[in-house]
Amino acid sequence: MTLDDHQNTINLIMGYKRETSKILTNQLQKAKDRCDDLDLIQAMRNLDLNDDAIDIHTSNDQK
């Protein structure tokens, strides 16, 4: 490898090139979104529509 090859590799790793940084940021966001989706799916699987509803009445004039 030449010095230019090494510098290009370092630039890619460090994200000095705007395009590389943008691609990496997009990939990280997509991975986070997939993780969030999986968490939501898991939470929805645990829902049981037969559970007793929780009364969350917020009015101050409860009797």
N, C-alpha and C positions, 0 to 999 in steps of 0.2 A: 504494500500500500504506500501511496505517496503521501506527502504532507497535506496536500489538498484533500485527499480521501479521508484522512484522519479529521481534518477540520470540518468537512461536510458531515461526518458521522457525529462529531461533537455538536455541531449546529442542530442536527436533527434531534439528538437526545435532549438538548437544552431548550429546544423550541425557539431558537433564534429566528427561524424562518416563519414568517407570519402564517403561511399556509399550513405548515406542520402543526403549529400551535393551535390553529383553528380546528384542524381535523382532530387533534387529540382532545380538545375541549368538547367537541361534539360527541366523540366516542364515549368520553366519561359521562356526559349528560345522558346519553342513551342507556348506558349501563345502569346509572342511578334510576332512571325511569323504569327500566325492566325490573329492578330490585323492588322499587316501590309498588309496581303492578303485582308482583308476586306476593308482597306483604298484604296488599288489599285483597287479592284472591284468597289467601289463607284466612284472613279475617272474615271474609264473606262465607267461607265454608263452615266456619264455626258458628254462624248465626243459626238460631233455631226459632222459627216463626211461632212455635207453640209456647215459648217462654212467656211468663207473665210480663206484661208491659210495665215499665217504670213510669210512675206519674211525675212528670217534670213541669207541673203547673207553675207558672212564674208570676201569676197575678198576686198583688199584695193584699187583695181583699178576699183571701181564702176564708171560708167559714167552716 
